[in-house]
Amino acid sequence: MNYPLITLYVPGTRPELIEKAARCEPDAVIIDLEDTVPPDRKNQVRQDIADILPSVALPVIVRVNNDPDFLEADLKAMTNEHVYGLFLPKAEDPAQIKQVDAMLAAAQRHEFDELLVWKVSRFGRSVRHNLDLLHQLYELGVGVHFVKDGLDASTPANRARMV
């Protein structure tokens, strides 16, 4: 699998920009459902993006919300064959850790085999937590890739570099 090197961000509130971004021929487009969407519009914007995903001609990465009120719905709506990857926000409270646990349960059911994370510092609460998560995902056959850090933690050599 080739990982996107050139990406363009598109605010979730501006889906018409996805086509414009595609004309620039990036490796993928990142649709932001977090910072660019006002709280009162998040549910509608999520649905609008889910509706247009089948027509998008390039790989799509979705940046989901870190607010527990929106994270679960984002994960459900954006975990499908039309989404290349998800950018998961940094966990800031125990509820989000539980959602990560649910994600691990989905990995155990083989619902996905690759996880894109923006950067290592946004993955877990501590080095120990990061290593535990990486080990669990590796054992489940899920590759973890840290986009900003340029790390592919799916190989033993690269996991060793992270210690």
PyMOL commands that set and color helices and strands:
alter all, ss='L'
color gray80, all
select helices_A, chain A and resi 16-22+39-55+68-78+94-108+120-122+127-139+156-161
alter helices_A, ss='H'
color red, helices_A
select strands_A, chain A and resi 7-11+28-32+60-63+85-87+114-117+143-146+151-152
alter strands_A, ss='S'
color yellow, strands_A
deselect
rebuild
show_as cartoon
